[in-house]
Amino acid sequence: MILDDHGKMPDVILYDEEQSWLFLIESVTSHGPVDSKRYLELNELFKDAQAALVFVSAFPSWSVFARFAPDIAWETEAWIAEAPSHLIHFNGDKFLGSH
């Protein structure tokens, strides 16, 4: 994959080799959350990736999350530093089930 470095890259990219997941993480304090426009941009940028894409908006606090929550795109995840062991899934029934 050849990547263009004109500022479209996410803040952090992580690869989970076991699951073949590519995490594309945006820090809300730098450019905002993964909204519907950014979701489309990242899908286009990584369209040739062999791994499944996981879009994550990272927030420093619940109060910052609350400010941006209406803008978060469906089919993405939200991570909040004040609750680091949990994710909020904006993706319908994909992870619906009992614990």
Biopython code that builds the backbone (N, CA, C, O; Angstrom):
import numpy as np
from Bio.PDB.StructureBuilder import StructureBuilder

atoms = [
    (1, "MET", "N", (0.842, -1.169, 0.000)),
    (1, "MET", "CA", (0.000, 0.000, 0.000)),
    (1, "MET", "C", (0.891, 1.238, 0.000)),
    (1, "MET", "O", (1.824, 1.329, 0.799)),
    (2, "ILE", "N", (0.619, 2.169, -0.868)),
    (2, "ILE", "CA", (1.328, 3.440, -0.915)),
    (2, "ILE", "C", (0.432, 4.488, -0.272)),
    (2, "ILE", "O", (-0.729, 4.638, -0.653)),
    (3, "LEU", "N", (0.970, 5.210, 0.701)),
    (3, "LEU", "CA", (0.173, 6.194, 1.427)),
    (3, "LEU", "C", (0.587, 7.605, 1.058)),
    (3, "LEU", "O", (1.774, 7.906, 0.929)),
    (4, "ASP", "N", (-0.393, 8.452, 0.893)),
    (4, "ASP", "CA", (-0.180, 9.865, 0.618)),
    (4, "ASP", "C", (-0.020, 10.575, 1.958)),
    (4, "ASP", "O", (-0.817, 10.358, 2.871)),
    (5, "ASP", "N", (0.986, 11.410, 2.085)),
    (5, "ASP", "CA", (1.238, 12.061, 3.367)),
    (5, "ASP", "C", (0.743, 13.512, 3.408)),
    (5, "ASP", "O", (1.384, 14.354, 4.036)),
    (6, "HIS", "N", (-0.352, 13.813, 2.769)),
    (6, "HIS", "CA", (-0.884, 15.177, 2.721)),
    (6, "HIS", "C", (-1.850, 15.477, 3.857)),
    (6, "HIS", "O", (-2.826, 16.200, 3.657)),
    (7, "GLY", "N", (-1.599, 14.938, 5.040)),
    (7, "GLY", "CA", (-2.399, 15.283, 6.194)),
    (7, "GLY", "C", (-3.677, 14.487, 6.379)),
    (7, "GLY", "O", (-4.457, 14.800, 7.279)),
    (8, "LYS", "N", (-3.922, 13.477, 5.569)),
    (8, "LYS", "CA", (-5.146, 12.686, 5.684)),
    (8, "LYS", "C", (-4.989, 11.477, 6.598)),
    (8, "LYS", "O", (-5.974, 10.814, 6.924)),
    (9, "MET", "N", (-3.762, 11.188, 7.012)),
    (9, "MET", "CA", (-3.520, 10.022, 7.853)),
    (9, "MET", "C", (-4.153, 10.208, 9.234)),
    (9, "MET", "O", (-4.211, 11.325, 9.746)),
    (10, "PRO", "N", (-4.626, 9.110, 9.836)),
    (10, "PRO", "CA", (-5.147, 9.213, 11.206)),
    (10, "PRO", "C", (-4.007, 9.488, 12.185)),
    (10, "PRO", "O", (-2.834, 9.338, 11.844)),
    (11, "ASP", "N", (-4.365, 9.892, 13.403)),
    (11, "ASP", "CA", (-3.349, 10.206, 14.412)),
    (11, "ASP", "C", (-2.530, 8.983, 14.805)),
    (11, "ASP", "O", (-1.320, 9.080, 15.007)),
    (12, "VAL", "N", (-3.192, 7.833, 14.913)),
    (12, "VAL", "CA", (-2.519, 6.591, 15.319)),
    (12, "VAL", "C", (-3.038, 5.451, 14.451)),
    (12, "VAL", "O", (-4.230, 5.377, 14.153)),
    (13, "ILE", "N", (-2.134, 4.566, 14.050)),
    (13, "ILE", "CA", (-2.496, 3.350, 13.321)),
    (13, "ILE", "C", (-1.907, 2.168, 14.083)),
    (13, "ILE", "O", (-0.705, 2.123, 14.345)),
    (14, "LEU", "N", (-2.764, 1.211, 14.437)),
    (14, "LEU", "CA", (-2.317, -0.008, 15.120)),
    (14, "LEU", "C", (-2.806, -1.213, 14.326)),
    (14, "LEU", "O", (-3.892, -1.189, 13.747)),
    (15, "TYR", "N", (-2.002, -2.257, 14.306)),
    (15, "TYR", "CA", (-2.392, -3.479, 13.602)),
    (15, "TYR", "C", (-2.457, -4.645, 14.580)),
    (15, "TYR", "O", (-1.498, -4.906, 15.307)),
    (16, "ASP", "N", (-3.572, -5.337, 14.598)),
    (16, "ASP", "CA", (-3.743, -6.553, 15.392)),
    (16, "ASP", "C", (-3.574, -7.728, 14.431)),
    (16, "ASP", "O", (-4.485, -8.058, 13.672)),
    (17, "GLU", "N", (-2.407, -8.348, 14.475)),
    (17, "GLU", "CA", (-2.079, -9.416, 13.534)),
    (17, "GLU", "C", (-2.984, -10.634, 13.729)),
    (17, "GLU", "O", (-3.385, -11.273, 12.756)),
    (18, "GLU", "N", (-3.302, -10.952, 14.972)),
    (18, "GLU", "CA", (-4.126, -12.124, 15.263)),
    (18, "GLU", "C", (-5.524, -12.016, 14.643)),
    (18, "GLU", "O", (-6.034, -12.983, 14.077)),
    (19, "GLN", "N", (-6.135, -10.832, 14.754)),
    (19, "GLN", "CA", (-7.485, -10.613, 14.214)),
    (19, "GLN", "C", (-7.457, -10.063, 12.779)),
    (19, "GLN", "O", (-8.483, -10.049, 12.099)),
    (20, "SER", "N", (-6.297, -9.618, 12.330)),
    (20, "SER", "CA", (-6.141, -8.913, 11.059)),
    (20, "SER", "C", (-7.041, -7.676, 11.029)),
    (20, "SER", "O", (-7.821, -7.461, 10.100)),
    (21, "TRP", "N", (-6.897, -6.880, 12.081)),
    (21, "TRP", "CA", (-7.636, -5.613, 12.210)),
    (21, "TRP", "C", (-6.643, -4.465, 12.160)),
    (21, "TRP", "O", (-5.584, -4.525, 12.786)),
    (22, "LEU", "N", (-6.978, -3.429, 11.424)),
    (22, "LEU", "CA", (-6.187, -2.211, 11.368)),
    (22, "LEU", "C", (-6.988, -1.120, 12.076)),
    (22, "LEU", "O", (-8.035, -0.691, 11.591)),
    (23, "PHE", "N", (-6.483, -0.677, 13.227)),
    (23, "PHE", "CA", (-7.157, 0.356, 14.009)),
    (23, "PHE", "C", (-6.707, 1.725, 13.514)),
    (23, "PHE", "O", (-5.516, 2.034, 13.521)),
    (24, "LEU", "N", (-7.656, 2.533, 13.088)),
    (24, "LEU", "CA", (-7.392, 3.900, 12.647)),
    (24, "LEU", "C", (-7.964, 4.816, 13.724)),
    (24, "LEU", "O", (-9.180, 4.937, 13.870)),
    (25, "ILE", "N", (-7.078, 5.454, 14.470)),
    (25, "ILE", "CA", (-7.483, 6.177, 15.678)),
    (25, "ILE", "C", (-7.287, 7.672, 15.487)),
    (25, "ILE", "O", (-6.215, 8.136, 15.097)),
    (26, "GLU", "N", (-8.353, 8.414, 15.775)),
    (26, "GLU", "CA", (-8.312, 9.876, 15.724)),
    (26, "GLU", "C", (-8.433, 10.430, 17.135)),
    (26, "GLU", "O", (-9.362, 10.084, 17.865)),
    (27, "SER", "N", (-7.499, 11.285, 17.518)),
    (27, "SER", "CA", (-7.594, 11.993, 18.789)),
    (27, "SER", "C", (-8.518, 13.180, 18.582)),
    (27, "SER", "O", (-8.243, 14.052, 17.757)),
    (28, "VAL", "N", (-9.597, 13.215, 19.319)),
    (28, "VAL", "CA", (-10.583, 14.275, 19.129)),
    (28, "VAL", "C", (-9.983, 15.651, 19.396)),
    (28, "VAL", "O", (-10.472, 16.645, 18.859)),
    (29, "THR", "N", (-8.944, 15.729, 20.208)),
    (29, "THR", "CA", (-8.341, 17.021, 20.520)),
    (29, "THR", "C", (-7.475, 17.561, 19.386)),
    (29, "THR", "O", (-7.113, 18.737, 19.401)),
    (30, "SER", "N", (-7.137, 16.727, 18.405)),
    (30, "SER", "CA", (-6.337, 17.225, 17.281)),
    (30, "SER", "C", (-7.204, 17.632, 16.091)),
    (30, "SER", "O", (-7.053, 18.734, 15.564)),
    (31, "HIS", "N", (-8.106, 16.755, 15.667)),
    (31, "HIS", "CA", (-8.907, 17.061, 14.475)),
    (31, "HIS", "C", (-10.378, 16.727, 14.624)),
    (31, "HIS", "O", (-11.122, 16.803, 13.646)),
    (32, "GLY", "N", (-10.815, 16.365, 15.802)),
    (32, "GLY", "CA", (-12.202, 15.978, 15.993)),
    (32, "GLY", "C", (-12.371, 14.477, 15.876)),
    (32, "GLY", "O", (-11.410, 13.755, 15.611)),
    (33, "PRO", "N", (-13.610, 14.003, 16.075)),
    (33, "PRO", "CA", (-13.868, 12.564, 16.036)),
    (33, "PRO", "C", (-13.970, 12.044, 14.603)),
    (33, "PRO", "O", (-13.918, 12.809, 13.639)),
    (34, "VAL", "N", (-14.116, 10.735, 14.491)),
    (34, "VAL", "CA", (-14.404, 10.141, 13.188)),
    (34, "VAL", "C", (-15.886, 10.401, 12.916)),
    (34, "VAL", "O", (-16.757, 9.648, 13.352)),
    (35, "ASP", "N", (-16.149, 11.484, 12.184)),
    (35, "ASP", "CA", (-17.519, 11.805, 11.789)),
    (35, "ASP", "C", (-17.784, 11.164, 10.427)),
    (35, "ASP", "O", (-16.913, 10.471, 9.900)),
    (36, "SER", "N", (-18.945, 11.377, 9.857)),
    (36, "SER", "CA", (-19.291, 10.700, 8.602)),
    (36, "SER", "C", (-18.356, 11.093, 7.457)),
    (36, "SER", "O", (-18.039, 10.258, 6.610)),
    (37, "LYS", "N", (-17.915, 12.343, 7.420)),
    (37, "LYS", "CA", (-16.979, 12.777, 6.373)),
    (37, "LYS", "C", (-15.630, 12.084, 6.546)),
    (37, "LYS", "O", (-15.058, 11.576, 5.582)),
    (38, "ARG", "N", (-15.129, 12.066, 7.774)),
    (38, "ARG", "CA", (-13.823, 11.451, 8.041)),
    (38, "ARG", "C", (-13.879, 9.942, 7.816)),
    (38, "ARG", "O", (-12.911, 9.346, 7.343)),
    (39, "TYR", "N", (-15.001, 9.330, 8.152)),
    (39, "TYR", "CA", (-15.199, 7.899, 7.934)),
    (39, "TYR", "C", (-15.026, 7.568, 6.438)),
    (39, "TYR", "O", (-14.348, 6.603, 6.086)),
    (40, "LEU", "N", (-15.640, 8.370, 5.574)),
    (40, "LEU", "CA", (-15.509, 8.153, 4.132)),
    (40, "LEU", "C", (-14.074, 8.390, 3.660)),
    (40, "LEU", "O", (-13.559, 7.636, 2.835)),
    (41, "GLU", "N", (-13.422, 9.448, 4.187)),
    (41, "GLU", "CA", (-12.031, 9.730, 3.815)),
    (41, "GLU", "C", (-11.113, 8.574, 4.185)),
    (41, "GLU", "O", (-10.281, 8.155, 3.381)),
    (42, "LEU", "N", (-11.263, 8.062, 5.396)),
    (42, "LEU", "CA", (-10.397, 6.965, 5.840)),
    (42, "LEU", "C", (-10.669, 5.679, 5.067)),
    (42, "LEU", "O", (-9.740, 4.935, 4.751)),
    (43, "ASN", "N", (-11.932, 5.416, 4.761)),
    (43, "ASN", "CA", (-12.251, 4.252, 3.936)),
    (43, "ASN", "C", (-11.586, 4.359, 2.571)),
    (43, "ASN", "O", (-11.065, 3.366, 2.062)),
    (44, "GLU", "N", (-11.595, 5.526, 1.982)),
    (44, "GLU", "CA", (-10.961, 5.729, 0.677)),
    (44, "GLU", "C", (-9.442, 5.595, 0.794)),
    (44, "GLU", "O", (-8.814, 4.947, -0.043)),
    (45, "LEU", "N", (-8.856, 6.193, 1.808)),
    (45, "LEU", "CA", (-7.409, 6.162, 1.995)),
    (45, "LEU", "C", (-6.889, 4.734, 2.193)),
    (45, "LEU", "O", (-5.802, 4.394, 1.727)),
    (46, "PHE", "N", (-7.675, 3.904, 2.888)),
    (46, "PHE", "CA", (-7.248, 2.536, 3.205)),
    (46, "PHE", "C", (-8.036, 1.474, 2.426)),
    (46, "PHE", "O", (-8.157, 0.335, 2.877)),
    (47, "LYS", "N", (-8.566, 1.844, 1.271)),
    (47, "LYS", "CA", (-9.399, 0.926, 0.480)),
    (47, "LYS", "C", (-8.658, -0.324, 0.034)),
    (47, "LYS", "O", (-9.291, -1.350, -0.213)),
    (48, "ASP", "N", (-7.349, -0.268, -0.076)),
    (48, "ASP", "CA", (-6.571, -1.423, -0.521)),
    (48, "ASP", "C", (-6.019, -2.262, 0.628)),
    (48, "ASP", "O", (-5.312, -3.243, 0.398)),
    (49, "ALA", "N", (-6.335, -1.885, 1.845)),
    (49, "ALA", "CA", (-5.828, -2.629, 3.005)),
    (49, "ALA", "C", (-6.416, -4.036, 3.024)),
    (49, "ALA", "O", (-7.598, -4.226, 2.740)),
    (50, "GLN", "N", (-5.598, -5.002, 3.354)),
    (50, "GLN", "CA", (-6.058, -6.388, 3.448)),
    (50, "GLN", "C", (-6.758, -6.647, 4.784)),
    (50, "GLN", "O", (-7.593, -7.545, 4.883)),
    (51, "ALA", "N", (-6.423, -5.872, 5.796)),
    (51, "ALA", "CA", (-7.010, -6.036, 7.129)),
    (51, "ALA", "C", (-8.362, -5.341, 7.203)),
    (51, "ALA", "O", (-8.646, -4.421, 6.436)),
    (52, "ALA", "N", (-9.188, -5.794, 8.135)),
    (52, "ALA", "CA", (-10.461, -5.127, 8.404)),
    (52, "ALA", "C", (-10.165, -3.813, 9.122)),
    (52, "ALA", "O", (-9.303, -3.761, 9.999)),
    (53, "LEU", "N", (-10.877, -2.760, 8.752)),
    (53, "LEU", "CA", (-10.656, -1.444, 9.336)),
    (53, "LEU", "C", (-11.533, -1.246, 10.569)),
    (53, "LEU", "O", (-12.721, -1.569, 10.561)),
    (54, "VAL", "N", (-10.925, -0.709, 11.631)),
    (54, "VAL", "CA", (-11.641, -0.373, 12.866)),
    (54, "VAL", "C", (-11.378, 1.110, 13.120)),
    (54, "VAL", "O", (-10.232, 1.518, 13.311)),
    (55, "PHE", "N", (-12.434, 1.907, 13.122)),
    (55, "PHE", "CA", (-12.327, 3.352, 13.269)),
    (55, "PHE", "C", (-12.609, 3.734, 14.714)),
    (55, "PHE", "O", (-13.654, 3.381, 15.261)),
    (56, "VAL", "N", (-11.675, 4.459, 15.335)),
    (56, "VAL", "CA", (-11.800, 4.796, 16.751)),
    (56, "VAL", "C", (-11.592, 6.299, 16.943)),
    (56, "VAL", "O", (-10.619, 6.870, 16.449)),
    (57, "SER", "N", (-12.516, 6.927, 17.664)),
    (57, "SER", "CA", (-12.349, 8.306, 18.125)),
    (57, "SER", "C", (-11.910, 8.228, 19.581)),
    (57, "SER", "O", (-12.576, 7.589, 20.395)),
    (58, "ALA", "N", (-10.795, 8.872, 19.915)),
    (58, "ALA", "CA", (-10.251, 8.831, 21.276)),
    (58, "ALA", "C", (-10.514, 10.161, 21.980)),
    (58, "ALA", "O", (-10.231, 11.232, 21.443)),
    (59, "PHE", "N", (-11.063, 10.070, 23.197)),
    (59, "PHE", "CA", (-11.451, 11.249, 23.974)),
    (59, "PHE", "C", (-10.713, 11.261, 25.303)),
    (59, "PHE", "O", (-10.505, 10.201, 25.894)),
    (60, "PRO", "N", (-10.309, 12.442, 25.792)),
    (60, "PRO", "CA", (-9.629, 12.504, 27.083)),
    (60, "PRO", "C", (-10.580, 12.363, 28.274)),
    (60, "PRO", "O", (-10.158, 11.956, 29.356)),
    (61, "SER", "N", (-11.860, 12.697, 28.084)),
    (61, "SER", "CA", (-12.795, 12.692, 29.218)),
    (61, "SER", "C", (-14.230, 12.504, 28.736)),
    (61, "SER", "O", (-14.535, 12.664, 27.554)),
    (62, "TRP", "N", (-15.100, 12.159, 29.684)),
    (62, "TRP", "CA", (-16.521, 12.018, 29.384)),
    (62, "TRP", "C", (-17.120, 13.340, 28.931)),
    (62, "TRP", "O", (-17.988, 13.360, 28.058)),
    (63, "SER", "N", (-16.669, 14.437, 29.511)),
    (63, "SER", "CA", (-17.248, 15.727, 29.130)),
    (63, "SER", "C", (-16.905, 16.099, 27.690)),
    (63, "SER", "O", (-17.742, 16.662, 26.984)),
    (64, "VAL", "N", (-15.699, 15.794, 27.252)),
    (64, "VAL", "CA", (-15.329, 16.046, 25.849)),
    (64, "VAL", "C", (-16.111, 15.097, 24.940)),
    (64, "VAL", "O", (-16.586, 15.505, 23.880)),
    (65, "PHE", "N", (-16.245, 13.840, 25.347)),
    (65, "PHE", "CA", (-17.059, 12.894, 24.577)),
    (65, "PHE", "C", (-18.486, 13.423, 24.397)),
    (65, "PHE", "O", (-19.033, 13.381, 23.295)),
    (66, "ALA", "N", (-19.079, 13.917, 25.475)),
    (66, "ALA", "CA", (-20.461, 14.412, 25.423)),
    (66, "ALA", "C", (-20.607, 15.546, 24.413)),
    (66, "ALA", "O", (-21.629, 15.649, 23.735)),
    (67, "ARG", "N", (-19.591, 16.393, 24.314)),
    (67, "ARG", "CA", (-19.634, 17.507, 23.358)),
    (67, "ARG", "C", (-19.658, 17.026, 21.916)),
    (67, "ARG", "O", (-20.314, 17.635, 21.072)),
    (68, "PHE", "N", (-18.948, 15.937, 21.623)),
    (68, "PHE", "CA", (-18.802, 15.460, 20.248)),
    (68, "PHE", "C", (-19.685, 14.261, 19.898)),
    (68, "PHE", "O", (-19.754, 13.879, 18.730)),
    (69, "ALA", "N", (-20.353, 13.667, 20.867)),
    (69, "ALA", "CA", (-21.126, 12.439, 20.635)),
    (69, "ALA", "C", (-22.078, 12.522, 19.440)),
    (69, "ALA", "O", (-22.166, 11.557, 18.681)),
    (70, "PRO", "N", (-22.793, 13.629, 19.242)),
    (70, "PRO", "CA", (-23.710, 13.671, 18.085)),
    (70, "PRO", "C", (-23.012, 13.599, 16.728)),
    (70, "PRO", "O", (-23.652, 13.289, 15.723)),
    (71, "ASP", "N", (-21.719, 13.879, 16.686)),
    (71, "ASP", "CA", (-20.983, 13.908, 15.418)),
    (71, "ASP", "C", (-20.333, 12.576, 15.060)),
    (71, "ASP", "O", (-19.891, 12.401, 13.924)),
    (72, "ILE", "N", (-20.264, 11.643, 15.989)),
    (72, "ILE", "CA", (-19.560, 10.380, 15.755)),
    (72, "ILE", "C", (-20.307, 9.546, 14.715)),
    (72, "ILE", "O", (-21.524, 9.378, 14.796)),
    (73, "ALA", "N", (-19.569, 9.033, 13.747)),
    (73, "ALA", "CA", (-20.160, 8.247, 12.662)),
    (73, "ALA", "C", (-20.566, 6.857, 13.139)),
    (73, "ALA", "O", (-19.927, 6.266, 14.010)),
    (74, "TRP", "N", (-21.647, 6.354, 12.544)),
    (74, "TRP", "CA", (-22.026, 4.961, 12.762)),
    (74, "TRP", "C", (-20.931, 4.074, 12.207)),
    (74, "TRP", "O", (-20.169, 4.483, 11.330)),
    (75, "GLU", "N", (-20.859, 2.870, 12.717)),
    (75, "GLU", "CA", (-19.854, 1.867, 12.317)),
    (75, "GLU", "C", (-18.464, 2.247, 12.808)),
    (75, "GLU", "O", (-17.463, 1.873, 12.198)),
    (76, "THR", "N", (-18.402, 2.994, 13.916)),
    (76, "THR", "CA", (-17.120, 3.350, 14.516)),
    (76, "THR", "C", (-17.152, 3.057, 16.011)),
    (76, "THR", "O", (-18.167, 2.619, 16.551)),
    (77, "GLU", "N", (-16.028, 3.306, 16.666)),
    (77, "GLU", "CA", (-15.880, 3.079, 18.105)),
    (77, "GLU", "C", (-15.460, 4.379, 18.778)),
    (77, "GLU", "O", (-14.866, 5.253, 18.146)),
    (78, "ALA", "N", (-15.774, 4.497, 20.065)),
    (78, "ALA", "CA", (-15.292, 5.622, 20.863)),
    (78, "ALA", "C", (-14.566, 5.060, 22.079)),
    (78, "ALA", "O", (-15.042, 4.131, 22.731)),
    (79, "TRP", "N", (-13.401, 5.642, 22.371)),
    (79, "TRP", "CA", (-12.607, 5.267, 23.540)),
    (79, "TRP", "C", (-12.430, 6.506, 24.386)),
    (79, "TRP", "O", (-12.115, 7.576, 23.865)),
    (80, "ILE", "N", (-12.632, 6.372, 25.710)),
    (80, "ILE", "CA", (-12.530, 7.502, 26.627)),
    (80, "ILE", "C", (-11.451, 7.189, 27.659)),
    (80, "ILE", "O", (-11.499, 6.151, 28.320)),
    (81, "ALA", "N", (-10.482, 8.083, 27.794)),
    (81, "ALA", "CA", (-9.342, 7.849, 28.683)),
    (81, "ALA", "C", (-9.767, 7.635, 30.137)),
    (81, "ALA", "O", (-9.078, 6.943, 30.886)),
    (82, "GLU", "N", (-10.883, 8.218, 30.535)),
    (82, "GLU", "CA", (-11.357, 8.041, 31.905)),
    (82, "GLU", "C", (-11.937, 6.642, 32.153)),
    (82, "GLU", "O", (-12.178, 6.269, 33.301)),
    (83, "ALA", "N", (-12.158, 5.881, 31.100)),
    (83, "ALA", "CA", (-12.634, 4.493, 31.206)),
    (83, "ALA", "C", (-11.852, 3.647, 30.196)),
    (83, "ALA", "O", (-12.432, 3.124, 29.244)),
    (84, "PRO", "N", (-10.539, 3.511, 30.401)),
    (84, "PRO", "CA", (-9.668, 2.952, 29.367)),
    (84, "PRO", "C", (-9.910, 1.501, 28.988)),
    (84, "PRO", "O", (-9.466, 1.078, 27.921)),
    (85, "SER", "N", (-10.588, 0.728, 29.809)),
    (85, "SER", "CA", (-10.782, -0.687, 29.483)),
    (85, "SER", "C", (-12.083, -0.946, 28.722)),
    (85, "SER", "O", (-12.457, -2.101, 28.519)),
    (86, "HIS", "N", (-12.774, 0.114, 28.300)),
    (86, "HIS", "CA", (-14.048, -0.040, 27.598)),
    (86, "HIS", "C", (-14.087, 0.754, 26.294)),
    (86, "HIS", "O", (-13.377, 1.746, 26.125)),
    (87, "LEU", "N", (-14.932, 0.291, 25.383)),
    (87, "LEU", "CA", (-15.222, 1.006, 24.145)),
    (87, "LEU", "C", (-16.719, 1.226, 24.047)),
    (87, "LEU", "O", (-17.508, 0.443, 24.576)),
    (88, "ILE", "N", (-17.103, 2.289, 23.371)),
    (88, "ILE", "CA", (-18.506, 2.505, 23.036)),
    (88, "ILE", "C", (-18.644, 2.191, 21.556)),
    (88, "ILE", "O", (-17.960, 2.786, 20.724)),
    (89, "HIS", "N", (-19.524, 1.261, 21.229)),
    (89, "HIS", "CA", (-19.685, 0.797, 19.853)),
    (89, "HIS", "C", (-20.839, 1.534, 19.178)),
    (89, "HIS", "O", (-21.987, 1.439, 19.612)),
    (90, "PHE", "N", (-20.526, 2.261, 18.127)),
    (90, "PHE", "CA", (-21.524, 2.937, 17.308)),
    (90, "PHE", "C", (-21.762, 2.086, 16.054)),
    (90, "PHE", "O", (-21.657, 2.569, 14.927)),
    (91, "ASN", "N", (-22.085, 0.816, 16.282)),
    (91, "ASN", "CA", (-22.172, -0.078, 15.131)),
    (91, "ASN", "C", (-23.288, -1.111, 15.254)),
    (91, "ASN", "O", (-23.070, -2.298, 15.014)),
    (92, "GLY", "N", (-24.465, -0.665, 15.623)),
    (92, "GLY", "CA", (-25.619, -1.522, 15.579)),
    (92, "GLY", "C", (-25.477, -2.818, 16.369)),
    (92, "GLY", "O", (-25.038, -2.805, 17.519)),
    (93, "ASP", "N", (-25.847, -3.924, 15.755)),
    (93, "ASP", "CA", (-25.886, -5.197, 16.473)),
    (93, "ASP", "C", (-24.615, -6.012, 16.335)),
    (93, "ASP", "O", (-24.596, -7.169, 16.754)),
    (94, "LYS", "N", (-23.554, -5.460, 15.765)),
    (94, "LYS", "CA", (-22.329, -6.230, 15.544)),
    (94, "LYS", "C", (-21.809, -6.873, 16.830)),
    (94, "LYS", "O", (-21.354, -8.017, 16.800)),
    (95, "PHE", "N", (-21.868, -6.166, 17.952)),
    (95, "PHE", "CA", (-21.361, -6.696, 19.205)),
    (95, "PHE", "C", (-22.485, -6.935, 20.210)),
    (95, "PHE", "O", (-22.224, -7.043, 21.409)),
    (96, "LEU", "N", (-23.708, -7.017, 19.750)),
    (96, "LEU", "CA", (-24.832, -7.220, 20.651)),
    (96, "LEU", "C", (-24.823, -8.649, 21.194)),
    (96, "LEU", "O", (-24.728, -9.611, 20.432)),
    (97, "GLY", "N", (-24.921, -8.772, 22.485)),
    (97, "GLY", "CA", (-24.934, -10.098, 23.105)),
    (97, "GLY", "C", (-24.764, -9.983, 24.601)),
    (97, "GLY", "O", (-24.454, -8.911, 25.121)),
    (98, "SER", "N", (-24.967, -11.086, 25.289)),
    (98, "SER", "CA", (-24.845, -11.077, 26.737)),
    (98, "SER", "C", (-23.375, -11.158, 27.150)),
    (98, "SER", "O", (-22.511, -11.525, 26.354)),
    (99, "HIS", "N", (-23.113, -10.810, 28.404)),
    (99, "HIS", "CA", (-21.752, -10.881, 28.950)),
    (99, "HIS", "C", (-21.672, -12.004, 29.941)),
    (99, "HIS", "O", (-20.613, -12.241, 30.522)),
]
sb = StructureBuilder()
sb.init_structure("model")
sb.init_model(0)
sb.init_chain("A")
sb.init_seg("    ")
for serial, (resi, resn, name, xyz) in enumerate(atoms, 1):
    if name == "N":
        sb.init_residue(resn, " ", resi, " ")
    sb.init_atom(name, np.array(xyz, "f"), 0.0, 1.0, " ", f" {name:<3s}", serial, name[0])
structure = sb.get_structure()
